[in-house]
Amino acid sequence: MENQPKTYRLGLDIGGTKMSAVLLDDNQVVESARLATPRDNIKNFLIMLKALMEPLIERTKRDGRDLQSLGLGIAGTIDYHKKIVTASPNLELVCDIKILDKIRALLALDIPFYLDNDASCFTRAEALLGAGKTFNEVYGITIGTGIGGALAINGQIYNGAHGGAGEPGALLVDLEEKITLEQAYQKLTQNNSRLLAQEAYEGDPLAGQIFLELGEYLGLVFANIVNIVDPGIIIIGGGTAGSSDLFLSTARRAMVNHIESPQARKIKIVKAKLGDNAGAIGAALLDR
């Protein structure tokens, strides 16, 4: 009992459609919660965030524990020096404000707060505790409301010189039209990949063909990632990853055709092991 951890960590993952939270005891999830993400104004956003977090904070008190830290993963570009979100395609209401200060005041918590990109949090969790824990170099990609990604080296996220490393959605997949992977994804799915997947599973040939085309684009991007950073494994997550049987085999074939190294062509692409909680778990691990 003397070695039992006496603190919990809080992890919060804010995406374009949902926000998730976990209470972490060492590396184990004690409790989790999920609510829709308000996108109309910051006041409603904070009200919903408080409703999400209060049950986890109350659980901490019932268990007689203290909170060690709170980590926030959010969909957007992070200024790590100023600790703000500078751009977010789906959550403009959190941009260029001291979001950590607002959450600290909202929850009245006097603990360290950390901020990171949501895809980086996803990759951190899978690299340390999930499908990538036996690999030194892990590339994680999230395919959901949008597309994000990150590279973990020995469990640490590589942010690059300016904090912008690891963004697969910005890679060009059509040089003639100057179309990025993110643009192609949104155009193909019409911003509703869930409905499109349902139509594909129901036998709609056009929907099925769209996912095959998405697989081709993803394969090109995966090949570029492998050729540049040569990770040991690629892990995919996000809402659209649940429909990966519609596009992943196509992506694998396209990827192999464009990888330079024969050895690197053997790389595995796998689905996330930690499920929907991966991003929040990775946020809770920010103080490691």
C-alpha positions as CSV (number, residue, x, y, z in Angstrom):
1,M,0.0,0.0,0.0
2,E,2.9,2.4,0.6
3,N,3.8,2.4,-3.1
4,Q,0.2,3.2,-4.2
5,P,0.1,6.4,-6.1
6,K,-1.7,9.1,-4.1
7,T,-2.5,11.4,-7.0
8,Y,-4.6,11.2,-10.2
9,R,-4.0,13.0,-13.5
10,L,-6.8,14.7,-15.5
11,G,-6.7,14.5,-19.3
12,L,-9.0,16.4,-21.6
13,D,-9.3,15.9,-25.4
14,I,-11.2,18.6,-27.3
15,G,-12.2,17.7,-30.8
16,G,-14.4,19.3,-33.4
17,T,-17.5,17.3,-32.5
18,K,-16.8,15.8,-29.0
19,M,-14.8,16.4,-25.9
20,S,-13.5,13.5,-23.8
21,A,-11.9,13.4,-20.3
22,V,-10.2,10.7,-18.3
23,L,-9.0,10.4,-14.7
24,L,-5.7,8.5,-14.7
25,D,-4.2,6.5,-11.9
26,D,-0.6,6.0,-12.9
27,N,-1.3,4.4,-16.4
28,Q,-4.8,3.2,-15.7
29,V,-8.1,4.9,-16.5
30,V,-10.2,5.2,-13.3
31,E,-13.1,7.1,-14.9
32,S,-13.9,8.6,-18.2
33,A,-16.6,10.9,-19.7
34,R,-17.7,12.3,-23.0
35,L,-19.9,15.2,-24.2
36,A,-20.6,17.1,-27.5
37,T,-18.3,20.1,-28.2
38,P,-20.2,23.4,-28.3
39,R,-18.9,25.5,-31.1
40,D,-21.2,28.5,-30.9
41,N,-19.4,30.6,-28.3
42,I,-16.8,30.4,-25.5
43,K,-19.4,30.7,-22.7
44,N,-21.3,27.6,-23.7
45,F,-18.0,25.8,-24.4
46,L,-16.8,26.4,-20.9
47,I,-20.2,25.5,-19.4
48,M,-20.1,22.1,-21.1
49,L,-16.5,21.6,-20.2
50,K,-17.3,22.1,-16.6
51,A,-20.1,19.6,-16.8
52,L,-17.7,17.1,-18.3
53,M,-15.0,17.6,-15.7
54,E,-17.0,17.9,-12.4
55,P,-17.8,14.1,-12.1
56,L,-14.1,13.3,-12.4
57,I,-13.1,15.9,-9.9
58,E,-15.7,14.6,-7.5
59,R,-14.4,11.0,-8.0
60,T,-10.9,12.2,-7.0
61,K,-12.3,13.6,-3.7
62,R,-14.3,10.4,-3.0
63,D,-11.2,8.3,-3.5
64,G,-9.2,10.5,-1.1
65,R,-6.7,11.5,-3.8
66,D,-5.2,14.8,-4.9
67,L,-5.0,15.9,-8.5
68,Q,-1.4,16.0,-9.9
69,S,-2.0,17.9,-13.2
70,L,-4.4,18.6,-16.0
71,G,-3.5,18.1,-19.6
72,L,-5.5,19.6,-22.5
73,G,-5.2,18.3,-26.0
74,I,-7.1,20.4,-28.6
75,A,-7.5,20.3,-32.3
76,G,-5.4,23.1,-33.7
77,T,-1.9,24.7,-34.0
78,I,-0.2,25.4,-30.7
79,D,2.1,28.2,-29.8
80,Y,4.0,26.3,-27.1
81,H,5.8,29.4,-25.9
82,K,2.7,31.4,-25.3
83,K,0.6,28.4,-24.5
84,I,-2.3,29.3,-26.8
85,V,-4.1,27.8,-29.8
86,T,-3.2,30.0,-32.8
87,A,-5.4,28.2,-35.4
88,S,-8.1,25.6,-35.4
89,P,-10.2,24.6,-38.4
90,N,-13.2,23.6,-36.3
91,L,-12.8,25.5,-33.0
92,E,-12.1,29.1,-33.7
93,L,-13.6,30.1,-30.4
94,V,-10.5,28.9,-28.5
95,C,-8.0,30.6,-30.7
96,D,-5.7,33.4,-29.4
97,I,-7.1,33.3,-25.9
98,K,-5.5,32.1,-22.6
99,I,-7.6,28.9,-22.7
100,L,-5.6,27.3,-19.9
101,D,-6.2,30.2,-17.6
102,K,-9.9,30.1,-18.3
103,I,-10.1,26.4,-17.5
104,R,-8.0,26.9,-14.3
105,A,-10.4,29.6,-13.1
106,L,-13.5,27.6,-14.2
107,L,-12.5,24.5,-12.2
108,A,-10.7,26.3,-9.4
109,L,-7.7,24.0,-9.5
110,D,-4.3,25.0,-8.3
111,I,-2.3,22.4,-10.2
112,P,0.0,22.5,-13.2
113,F,-1.9,22.8,-16.6
114,Y,-0.5,21.6,-19.9
115,L,-1.5,22.2,-23.5
116,D,-0.8,20.2,-26.7
117,N,-2.3,19.4,-30.1
118,D,-4.9,16.6,-29.9
119,A,-3.1,14.4,-32.5
120,S,0.1,14.7,-30.5
121,C,-1.8,13.5,-27.4
122,F,-3.2,10.6,-29.3
123,T,0.2,9.6,-30.6
124,R,1.8,10.0,-27.1
125,A,-0.7,7.7,-25.6
126,E,-0.4,5.0,-28.2
127,A,3.4,5.3,-28.2
128,L,3.7,4.9,-24.4
129,L,0.8,2.6,-23.5
130,G,-0.9,1.4,-26.7
131,A,-0.1,-0.2,-30.1
132,G,3.3,1.5,-30.4
133,K,4.8,0.8,-27.0
134,T,7.4,-1.7,-28.3
135,F,8.6,0.7,-31.0
136,N,11.1,3.6,-30.7
137,E,9.6,5.6,-33.6
138,V,5.8,5.8,-33.8
139,Y,3.8,7.9,-36.3
140,G,0.1,8.5,-35.3
141,I,-2.6,9.8,-37.6
142,T,-6.1,10.8,-36.6
143,I,-8.9,10.7,-39.2
144,G,-12.1,12.2,-37.9
145,T,-13.6,15.7,-38.2
146,G,-10.2,16.5,-39.8
147,I,-6.8,14.9,-40.2
148,G,-4.0,15.3,-37.7
149,G,-0.8,13.5,-37.0
150,A,2.4,13.4,-35.0
151,L,5.8,11.6,-34.7
152,A,6.9,10.2,-31.3
153,I,10.5,9.3,-30.8
154,N,11.2,7.2,-27.6
155,G,7.8,8.4,-26.3
156,Q,8.5,12.1,-26.9
157,I,6.6,14.1,-29.5
158,Y,8.8,15.7,-32.1
159,N,7.4,19.2,-32.6
160,G,10.1,20.6,-35.0
161,A,11.8,24.0,-34.9
162,H,8.6,26.0,-34.9
163,G,6.1,23.5,-33.3
164,G,4.5,22.6,-36.7
165,A,5.9,19.1,-37.3
166,G,3.9,16.0,-38.1
167,E,0.9,17.5,-40.0
168,P,-0.2,15.0,-42.7
169,G,-3.3,16.9,-43.6
170,A,-1.2,19.7,-45.1
171,L,0.7,17.3,-47.5
172,L,-0.2,17.7,-51.2
173,V,-1.9,14.7,-52.8
174,D,-2.7,16.4,-56.1
175,L,0.1,18.6,-57.5
176,E,-1.8,19.7,-60.5
177,E,-4.8,21.1,-58.5
178,K,-2.6,21.9,-55.4
179,I,-5.0,19.9,-53.2
180,T,-3.9,18.8,-49.7
181,L,-4.9,15.5,-48.0
182,E,-7.2,17.5,-45.6
183,Q,-8.9,19.2,-48.6
184,A,-9.3,15.9,-50.5
185,Y,-10.7,14.3,-47.4
186,Q,-13.3,17.0,-46.7
187,K,-14.3,17.1,-50.4
188,L,-14.7,13.3,-50.7
189,T,-16.6,12.8,-47.5
190,Q,-18.6,16.1,-47.7
191,N,-17.6,16.7,-44.1
192,N,-19.6,13.6,-43.0
193,S,-17.5,10.5,-43.1
194,R,-19.8,8.7,-40.7
195,L,-22.8,9.0,-43.0
196,L,-20.7,8.0,-46.0
197,A,-19.4,4.9,-44.2
198,Q,-23.0,3.9,-43.4
199,E,-23.9,4.2,-47.1
200,A,-20.9,2.2,-48.1
201,Y,-21.7,-0.6,-45.7
202,E,-25.3,-0.6,-47.1
203,G,-23.9,-1.3,-50.5
204,D,-23.8,2.1,-52.1
205,P,-21.2,1.7,-54.9
206,L,-20.4,5.4,-55.1
207,A,-19.7,5.6,-51.3
208,G,-17.5,2.5,-51.5
209,Q,-15.6,4.0,-54.4
210,I,-15.0,7.3,-52.5
211,F,-13.4,5.3,-49.6
212,L,-11.1,3.5,-52.1
213,E,-10.1,6.9,-53.5
214,L,-9.4,8.1,-49.9
215,G,-7.3,5.0,-49.4
216,E,-5.2,6.0,-52.4
217,Y,-4.6,9.5,-51.0
218,L,-3.7,8.1,-47.6
219,G,-1.3,5.6,-49.1
220,L,0.6,8.4,-50.9
221,V,0.8,10.3,-47.6
222,F,1.9,7.3,-45.6
223,A,4.6,6.6,-48.2
224,N,5.9,10.2,-47.9
225,I,6.0,9.9,-44.1
226,V,7.9,6.6,-44.3
227,N,10.4,7.9,-46.9
228,I,11.1,11.0,-44.7
229,V,11.1,9.7,-41.1
230,D,10.9,5.9,-41.4
231,P,8.8,5.1,-38.3
232,G,8.6,1.6,-36.9
233,I,4.8,1.6,-37.1
234,I,1.9,3.8,-38.2
235,I,-1.1,3.9,-35.9
236,I,-4.5,5.3,-37.0
237,G,-7.3,6.6,-34.8
238,G,-10.2,8.9,-34.9
239,G,-13.9,8.4,-35.9
240,T,-13.2,7.4,-39.5
241,A,-10.6,4.8,-38.4
242,G,-13.6,2.7,-37.2
243,S,-14.4,2.2,-40.9
244,S,-10.8,1.4,-41.9
245,D,-11.8,-1.8,-43.6
246,L,-13.3,0.4,-46.3
247,F,-9.9,2.0,-47.2
248,L,-7.0,0.6,-45.3
249,S,-6.1,-2.3,-47.6
250,T,-6.1,0.2,-50.5
251,A,-3.9,2.6,-48.5
252,R,-1.4,-0.2,-47.8
253,R,-1.1,-1.2,-51.5
254,A,-0.7,2.4,-52.6
255,M,1.9,3.1,-49.8
256,V,4.1,0.1,-50.7
257,N,4.3,1.2,-54.3
258,H,5.9,4.5,-53.3
259,I,8.3,3.6,-50.5
260,E,12.0,3.7,-51.5
261,S,13.5,1.3,-49.0
262,P,12.6,-2.4,-49.5
263,Q,12.9,-2.9,-45.7
264,A,10.6,0.0,-44.9
265,R,7.9,-1.5,-47.2
266,K,7.2,-4.0,-44.4
267,I,5.9,-1.3,-42.0
268,K,2.6,-2.1,-40.3
269,I,-0.4,0.2,-40.3
270,V,-2.6,-0.7,-37.3
271,K,-5.6,0.7,-35.5
272,A,-5.2,2.4,-32.2
273,K,-5.3,0.1,-29.1
274,L,-6.6,2.6,-26.6
275,G,-9.8,3.5,-28.4
276,D,-11.7,6.7,-28.0
277,N,-9.8,7.6,-24.8
278,A,-6.4,7.7,-26.5
279,G,-6.3,11.5,-26.9
280,A,-7.4,12.2,-23.3
281,I,-4.9,9.7,-22.0
282,G,-2.2,11.3,-23.9
283,A,-3.2,14.7,-22.5
284,A,-3.1,13.3,-19.0
285,L,0.5,12.1,-19.7
286,L,1.8,15.5,-20.6
287,D,3.5,16.0,-17.3
288,R,5.7,12.9,-17.7
